[in-house]
């Protein structure tokens, strides 16, 4: 099982995974996801209600794939 650390307190959320990390700044409407991985380093803006990271199983690459399929490239 991969090593994961998840902190979901307040508006700042942190996911540390062996594949990379996601830092999230969450508001009522949007979540601003900052990715740090070999595959992608940058920011994505998603709708908070979509719960993208949870649907992807708290996986960095799964989250990127789900964002691409939901919102487009």
C-alpha positions as CSV (number, residue, x, y, z in Angstrom):
1,X,0.0,0.0,0.0
2,X,1.4,3.4,-0.9
3,X,2.4,5.8,1.8
4,X,0.1,8.8,2.2
5,X,-0.4,11.7,4.5
6,X,-3.6,13.6,4.4
7,X,-4.4,16.8,6.3
8,X,-7.9,18.3,5.7
9,X,-8.2,21.1,8.2
10,X,-9.7,24.5,7.4
11,X,-9.1,26.0,4.0
12,X,-5.6,24.6,3.5
13,X,-5.4,20.9,2.7
14,X,-2.3,18.8,2.1
15,X,-1.8,15.4,0.5
16,X,1.7,13.9,0.6
17,X,2.0,10.8,-1.5
18,X,5.0,8.8,-2.7
19,X,4.2,10.1,-6.3
20,X,4.1,13.7,-5.3
21,X,2.1,16.3,-3.3
22,X,-1.0,18.4,-3.6
23,X,-1.6,21.6,-1.6
24,X,-5.1,22.8,-1.9
25,X,-6.5,26.2,-1.0
26,X,-10.3,25.6,-0.7
27,X,-13.1,28.2,-0.8
28,X,-16.8,27.6,-1.0
29,X,-16.9,27.7,-4.7
30,X,-13.4,26.7,-6.0
31,X,-10.4,24.7,-5.0
32,X,-7.0,25.8,-6.2
33,X,-4.8,22.7,-6.4
34,X,-1.0,23.1,-6.4
35,X,0.7,20.0,-7.7
36,X,4.3,19.0,-7.1
37,X,5.1,15.7,-9.0
38,X,7.4,14.4,-11.7
39,X,4.5,14.4,-14.1
40,X,3.2,18.0,-13.4
41,X,4.2,21.0,-11.4
42,X,1.6,23.7,-11.5
43,X,-1.9,24.8,-10.4
44,X,-5.3,23.7,-11.4
45,X,-8.6,25.3,-10.5
46,X,-11.6,23.0,-9.9
47,X,-15.1,23.3,-8.5
48,X,-15.0,22.4,-4.8
49,X,-18.3,20.5,-4.9
50,X,-16.8,18.0,-7.5
51,X,-14.6,16.5,-4.7
52,X,-12.0,15.6,-7.4
53,X,-9.2,14.5,-5.0
54,X,-11.5,12.2,-3.0
55,X,-13.0,10.7,-6.1
56,X,-9.5,9.9,-7.4
57,X,-8.7,8.0,-4.2
58,X,-6.3,10.6,-2.9
59,X,-3.8,9.8,-5.6
60,X,-1.8,12.5,-7.3
61,X,-1.8,11.1,-10.8
62,X,-5.4,9.9,-10.5
63,X,-6.4,13.4,-9.6
64,X,-4.6,14.8,-12.6
65,X,-6.3,12.2,-14.9
66,X,-9.7,12.9,-13.4
67,X,-9.3,16.7,-13.8
68,X,-8.3,16.2,-17.5
69,X,-11.3,14.0,-18.2
70,X,-13.8,16.2,-16.3
71,X,-12.5,19.7,-17.3
72,X,-10.5,18.9,-20.5
73,X,-6.9,19.4,-21.1
